[in-house]
Amino acid sequence: MERAEVLLRETSLSVEEIAQMLGYRNSSNFYRAFKARYGVSPRAY
């Protein structure tokens, strides 16, 4: 998740692209994991 945080902050990659890069086959699983950890969705972050 730390890598996702950096990519969201410092790149223009889409949430879906970041989820794939981090090995999530389904971006909704990534959304849930990110929100559970940070309290906001990846898009809101």
PDB file of N, CA, C and O in Angstrom, chain B, residues numbered from 101:
ATOM      1  N   MET B 101       0.806  -1.192   0.000  1.00  0.00           N
ATOM      2  CA  MET B 101       0.000   0.000   0.000  1.00  0.00           C
ATOM      3  C   MET B 101       0.854   1.263   0.000  1.00  0.00           C
ATOM      4  O   MET B 101       0.450   2.291  -0.542  1.00  0.00           O
ATOM      5  N   GLU B 102       2.023   1.183   0.602  1.00  0.00           N
ATOM      6  CA  GLU B 102       2.891   2.368   0.584  1.00  0.00           C
ATOM      7  C   GLU B 102       3.267   2.730  -0.848  1.00  0.00           C
ATOM      8  O   GLU B 102       3.328   3.905  -1.211  1.00  0.00           O
ATOM      9  N   ARG B 103       3.515   1.711  -1.648  1.00  0.00           N
ATOM     10  CA  ARG B 103       3.856   1.955  -3.070  1.00  0.00           C
ATOM     11  C   ARG B 103       2.674   2.591  -3.799  1.00  0.00           C
ATOM     12  O   ARG B 103       2.859   3.495  -4.614  1.00  0.00           O
ATOM     13  N   ALA B 104       1.481   2.128  -3.515  1.00  0.00           N
ATOM     14  CA  ALA B 104       0.283   2.706  -4.127  1.00  0.00           C
ATOM     15  C   ALA B 104       0.151   4.171  -3.744  1.00  0.00           C
ATOM     16  O   ALA B 104      -0.184   5.014  -4.576  1.00  0.00           O
ATOM     17  N   GLU B 105       0.414   4.462  -2.499  1.00  0.00           N
ATOM     18  CA  GLU B 105       0.334   5.849  -2.020  1.00  0.00           C
ATOM     19  C   GLU B 105       1.301   6.749  -2.794  1.00  0.00           C
ATOM     20  O   GLU B 105       0.928   7.844  -3.216  1.00  0.00           O
ATOM     21  N   VAL B 106       2.512   6.298  -2.977  1.00  0.00           N
ATOM     22  CA  VAL B 106       3.513   7.069  -3.717  1.00  0.00           C
ATOM     23  C   VAL B 106       3.085   7.244  -5.173  1.00  0.00           C
ATOM     24  O   VAL B 106       3.167   8.346  -5.718  1.00  0.00           O
ATOM     25  N   LEU B 107       2.631   6.167  -5.801  1.00  0.00           N
ATOM     26  CA  LEU B 107       2.224   6.247  -7.204  1.00  0.00           C
ATOM     27  C   LEU B 107       1.032   7.184  -7.392  1.00  0.00           C
ATOM     28  O   LEU B 107       0.978   7.929  -8.370  1.00  0.00           O
ATOM     29  N   LEU B 108       0.087   7.150  -6.468  1.00  0.00           N
ATOM     30  CA  LEU B 108      -1.070   8.043  -6.567  1.00  0.00           C
ATOM     31  C   LEU B 108      -0.651   9.501  -6.422  1.00  0.00           C
ATOM     32  O   LEU B 108      -1.170  10.385  -7.104  1.00  0.00           O
ATOM     33  N   ARG B 109       0.284   9.727  -5.533  1.00  0.00           N
ATOM     34  CA  ARG B 109       0.731  11.088  -5.246  1.00  0.00           C
ATOM     35  C   ARG B 109       1.652  11.654  -6.324  1.00  0.00           C
ATOM     36  O   ARG B 109       1.585  12.843  -6.637  1.00  0.00           O
ATOM     37  N   GLU B 110       2.505  10.814  -6.887  1.00  0.00           N
ATOM     38  CA  GLU B 110       3.596  11.327  -7.708  1.00  0.00           C
ATOM     39  C   GLU B 110       3.512  10.999  -9.199  1.00  0.00           C
ATOM     40  O   GLU B 110       4.393  11.391  -9.964  1.00  0.00           O
ATOM     41  N   THR B 111       2.468  10.287  -9.621  1.00  0.00           N
ATOM     42  CA  THR B 111       2.329   9.974 -11.045  1.00  0.00           C
ATOM     43  C   THR B 111       0.931  10.342 -11.517  1.00  0.00           C
ATOM     44  O   THR B 111       0.052  10.680 -10.725  1.00  0.00           O
ATOM     45  N   SER B 112       0.756  10.269 -12.810  1.00  0.00           N
ATOM     46  CA  SER B 112      -0.573  10.514 -13.376  1.00  0.00           C
ATOM     47  C   SER B 112      -1.232   9.202 -13.799  1.00  0.00           C
ATOM     48  O   SER B 112      -2.185   9.205 -14.578  1.00  0.00           O
ATOM     49  N   LEU B 113      -0.725   8.085 -13.287  1.00  0.00           N
ATOM     50  CA  LEU B 113      -1.313   6.784 -13.594  1.00  0.00           C
ATOM     51  C   LEU B 113      -2.722   6.702 -13.017  1.00  0.00           C
ATOM     52  O   LEU B 113      -3.018   7.293 -11.978  1.00  0.00           O
ATOM     53  N   SER B 114      -3.582   5.962 -13.703  1.00  0.00           N
ATOM     54  CA  SER B 114      -4.940   5.773 -13.195  1.00  0.00           C
ATOM     55  C   SER B 114      -4.917   4.779 -12.033  1.00  0.00           C
ATOM     56  O   SER B 114      -3.964   4.019 -11.863  1.00  0.00           O
ATOM     57  N   VAL B 115      -5.967   4.802 -11.255  1.00  0.00           N
ATOM     58  CA  VAL B 115      -6.098   3.866 -10.145  1.00  0.00           C
ATOM     59  C   VAL B 115      -6.066   2.434 -10.675  1.00  0.00           C
ATOM     60  O   VAL B 115      -5.461   1.554 -10.063  1.00  0.00           O
ATOM     61  N   GLU B 116      -6.709   2.207 -11.796  1.00  0.00           N
ATOM     62  CA  GLU B 116      -6.735   0.868 -12.383  1.00  0.00           C
ATOM     63  C   GLU B 116      -5.328   0.411 -12.789  1.00  0.00           C
ATOM     64  O   GLU B 116      -4.962  -0.744 -12.575  1.00  0.00           O
ATOM     65  N   GLU B 117      -4.546   1.320 -13.372  1.00  0.00           N
ATOM     66  CA  GLU B 117      -3.167   0.983 -13.763  1.00  0.00           C
ATOM     67  C   GLU B 117      -2.322   0.661 -12.534  1.00  0.00           C
ATOM     68  O   GLU B 117      -1.538  -0.288 -12.548  1.00  0.00           O
ATOM     69  N   ILE B 118      -2.478   1.435 -11.490  1.00  0.00           N
ATOM     70  CA  ILE B 118      -1.723   1.199 -10.258  1.00  0.00           C
ATOM     71  C   ILE B 118      -2.112  -0.145  -9.650  1.00  0.00           C
ATOM     72  O   ILE B 118      -1.248  -0.903  -9.209  1.00  0.00           O
ATOM     73  N   ALA B 119      -3.395  -0.439  -9.626  1.00  0.00           N
ATOM     74  CA  ALA B 119      -3.861  -1.722  -9.088  1.00  0.00           C
ATOM     75  C   ALA B 119      -3.230  -2.885  -9.849  1.00  0.00           C
ATOM     76  O   ALA B 119      -2.781  -3.853  -9.237  1.00  0.00           O
ATOM     77  N   GLN B 120      -3.193  -2.798 -11.170  1.00  0.00           N
ATOM     78  CA  GLN B 120      -2.577  -3.856 -11.977  1.00  0.00           C
ATOM     79  C   GLN B 120      -1.086  -3.963 -11.694  1.00  0.00           C
ATOM     80  O   GLN B 120      -0.553  -5.066 -11.573  1.00  0.00           O
ATOM     81  N   MET B 121      -0.411  -2.824 -11.590  1.00  0.00           N
ATOM     82  CA  MET B 121       1.030  -2.831 -11.313  1.00  0.00           C
ATOM     83  C   MET B 121       1.341  -3.525  -9.991  1.00  0.00           C
ATOM     84  O   MET B 121       2.379  -4.172  -9.848  1.00  0.00           O
ATOM     85  N   LEU B 122       0.439  -3.386  -9.035  1.00  0.00           N
ATOM     86  CA  LEU B 122       0.665  -3.942  -7.704  1.00  0.00           C
ATOM     87  C   LEU B 122       0.136  -5.371  -7.561  1.00  0.00           C
ATOM     88  O   LEU B 122       0.156  -5.947  -6.473  1.00  0.00           O
ATOM     89  N   GLY B 123      -0.338  -5.936  -8.682  1.00  0.00           N
ATOM     90  CA  GLY B 123      -0.726  -7.336  -8.678  1.00  0.00           C
ATOM     91  C   GLY B 123      -2.180  -7.621  -8.370  1.00  0.00           C
ATOM     92  O   GLY B 123      -2.553  -8.780  -8.186  1.00  0.00           O
ATOM     93  N   TYR B 124      -3.004  -6.599  -8.310  1.00  0.00           N
ATOM     94  CA  TYR B 124      -4.436  -6.811  -8.093  1.00  0.00           C
ATOM     95  C   TYR B 124      -5.083  -7.153  -9.420  1.00  0.00           C
ATOM     96  O   TYR B 124      -4.959  -6.404 -10.388  1.00  0.00           O
ATOM     97  N   ARG B 125      -5.768  -8.274  -9.467  1.00  0.00           N
ATOM     98  CA  ARG B 125      -6.455  -8.670 -10.698  1.00  0.00           C
ATOM     99  C   ARG B 125      -7.754  -7.902 -10.855  1.00  0.00           C
ATOM    100  O   ARG B 125      -8.256  -7.731 -11.966  1.00  0.00           O
ATOM    101  N   ASN B 126      -8.290  -7.443  -9.745  1.00  0.00           N
ATOM    102  CA  ASN B 126      -9.568  -6.763  -9.750  1.00  0.00           C
ATOM    103  C   ASN B 126      -9.383  -5.429  -9.030  1.00  0.00           C
ATOM    104  O   ASN B 126      -9.001  -5.414  -7.860  1.00  0.00           O
ATOM    105  N   SER B 127      -9.642  -4.322  -9.698  1.00  0.00           N
ATOM    106  CA  SER B 127      -9.399  -3.022  -9.078  1.00  0.00           C
ATOM    107  C   SER B 127     -10.313  -2.771  -7.883  1.00  0.00           C
ATOM    108  O   SER B 127      -9.970  -1.976  -7.008  1.00  0.00           O
ATOM    109  N   SER B 128     -11.465  -3.427  -7.828  1.00  0.00           N
ATOM    110  CA  SER B 128     -12.340  -3.221  -6.668  1.00  0.00           C
ATOM    111  C   SER B 128     -11.706  -3.792  -5.398  1.00  0.00           C
ATOM    112  O   SER B 128     -11.925  -3.262  -4.309  1.00  0.00           O
ATOM    113  N   ASN B 129     -10.928  -4.858  -5.525  1.00  0.00           N
ATOM    114  CA  ASN B 129     -10.195  -5.380  -4.370  1.00  0.00           C
ATOM    115  C   ASN B 129      -9.151  -4.366  -3.903  1.00  0.00           C
ATOM    116  O   ASN B 129      -8.952  -4.180  -2.702  1.00  0.00           O
ATOM    117  N   PHE B 130      -8.500  -3.725  -4.840  1.00  0.00           N
ATOM    118  CA  PHE B 130      -7.527  -2.687  -4.503  1.00  0.00           C
ATOM    119  C   PHE B 130      -8.216  -1.524  -3.792  1.00  0.00           C
ATOM    120  O   PHE B 130      -7.720  -1.028  -2.780  1.00  0.00           O
ATOM    121  N   TYR B 131      -9.369  -1.088  -4.329  1.00  0.00           N
ATOM    122  CA  TYR B 131     -10.124   0.003  -3.699  1.00  0.00           C
ATOM    123  C   TYR B 131     -10.434  -0.333  -2.241  1.00  0.00           C
ATOM    124  O   TYR B 131     -10.219   0.488  -1.350  1.00  0.00           O
ATOM    125  N   ARG B 132     -10.940  -1.543  -2.007  1.00  0.00           N
ATOM    126  CA  ARG B 132     -11.312  -1.948  -0.649  1.00  0.00           C
ATOM    127  C   ARG B 132     -10.103  -1.967   0.280  1.00  0.00           C
ATOM    128  O   ARG B 132     -10.174  -1.473   1.405  1.00  0.00           O
ATOM    129  N   ALA B 133      -8.999  -2.533  -0.185  1.00  0.00           N
ATOM    130  CA  ALA B 133      -7.794  -2.616   0.640  1.00  0.00           C
ATOM    131  C   ALA B 133      -7.241  -1.221   0.944  1.00  0.00           C
ATOM    132  O   ALA B 133      -6.821  -0.944   2.067  1.00  0.00           O
ATOM    133  N   PHE B 134      -7.247  -0.354  -0.060  1.00  0.00           N
ATOM    134  CA  PHE B 134      -6.728   0.998   0.133  1.00  0.00           C
ATOM    135  C   PHE B 134      -7.598   1.766   1.124  1.00  0.00           C
ATOM    136  O   PHE B 134      -7.086   2.427   2.027  1.00  0.00           O
ATOM    137  N   LYS B 135      -8.908   1.673   0.950  1.00  0.00           N
ATOM    138  CA  LYS B 135      -9.821   2.397   1.833  1.00  0.00           C
ATOM    139  C   LYS B 135      -9.737   1.878   3.267  1.00  0.00           C
ATOM    140  O   LYS B 135      -9.825   2.658   4.214  1.00  0.00           O
ATOM    141  N   ALA B 136      -9.568   0.572   3.430  1.00  0.00           N
ATOM    142  CA  ALA B 136      -9.432  -0.002   4.764  1.00  0.00           C
ATOM    143  C   ALA B 136      -8.188   0.531   5.463  1.00  0.00           C
ATOM    144  O   ALA B 136      -8.192   0.742   6.676  1.00  0.00           O
ATOM    145  N   ARG B 137      -7.133   0.745   4.702  1.00  0.00           N
ATOM    146  CA  ARG B 137      -5.874   1.198   5.299  1.00  0.00           C
ATOM    147  C   ARG B 137      -5.838   2.704   5.540  1.00  0.00           C
ATOM    148  O   ARG B 137      -5.374   3.155   6.587  1.00  0.00           O
ATOM    149  N   TYR B 138      -6.331   3.493   4.564  1.00  0.00           N
ATOM    150  CA  TYR B 138      -6.188   4.946   4.647  1.00  0.00           C
ATOM    151  C   TYR B 138      -7.474   5.693   4.981  1.00  0.00           C
ATOM    152  O   TYR B 138      -7.437   6.891   5.260  1.00  0.00           O
ATOM    153  N   GLY B 139      -8.608   5.002   4.956  1.00  0.00           N
ATOM    154  CA  GLY B 139      -9.865   5.637   5.316  1.00  0.00           C
ATOM    155  C   GLY B 139     -10.507   6.449   4.205  1.00  0.00           C
ATOM    156  O   GLY B 139     -11.571   7.036   4.400  1.00  0.00           O
ATOM    157  N   VAL B 140      -9.870   6.487   3.044  1.00  0.00           N
ATOM    158  CA  VAL B 140     -10.425   7.176   1.864  1.00  0.00           C
ATOM    159  C   VAL B 140     -10.167   6.300   0.646  1.00  0.00           C
ATOM    160  O   VAL B 140      -9.290   5.437   0.657  1.00  0.00           O
ATOM    161  N   SER B 141     -10.948   6.538  -0.404  1.00  0.00           N
ATOM    162  CA  SER B 141     -10.733   5.771  -1.623  1.00  0.00           C
ATOM    163  C   SER B 141      -9.460   6.247  -2.320  1.00  0.00           C
ATOM    164  O   SER B 141      -8.992   7.356  -2.061  1.00  0.00           O
ATOM    165  N   PRO B 142      -8.900   5.424  -3.194  1.00  0.00           N
ATOM    166  CA  PRO B 142      -7.707   5.857  -3.933  1.00  0.00           C
ATOM    167  C   PRO B 142      -7.966   7.117  -4.751  1.00  0.00           C
ATOM    168  O   PRO B 142      -7.086   7.970  -4.866  1.00  0.00           O
ATOM    169  N   ARG B 143      -9.142   7.243  -5.308  1.00  0.00           N
ATOM    170  CA  ARG B 143      -9.449   8.448  -6.108  1.00  0.00           C
ATOM    171  C   ARG B 143      -9.486   9.685  -5.224  1.00  0.00           C
ATOM    172  O   ARG B 143      -9.006  10.744  -5.628  1.00  0.00           O
ATOM    173  N   ALA B 144     -10.043   9.571  -4.034  1.00  0.00           N
ATOM    174  CA  ALA B 144     -10.110  10.706  -3.122  1.00  0.00           C
ATOM    175  C   ALA B 144      -8.727  11.095  -2.619  1.00  0.00           C
ATOM    176  O   ALA B 144      -8.460  12.266  -2.349  1.00  0.00           O
ATOM    177  N   TYR B 145      -7.850  10.103  -2.496  1.00  0.00           N
ATOM    178  CA  TYR B 145      -6.500  10.361  -2.023  1.00  0.00           C
ATOM    179  C   TYR B 145      -5.748  11.219  -2.999  1.00  0.00           C
ATOM    180  O   TYR B 145      -4.584  11.543  -2.767  1.00  0.00           O
TER     181      TYR B 145
END
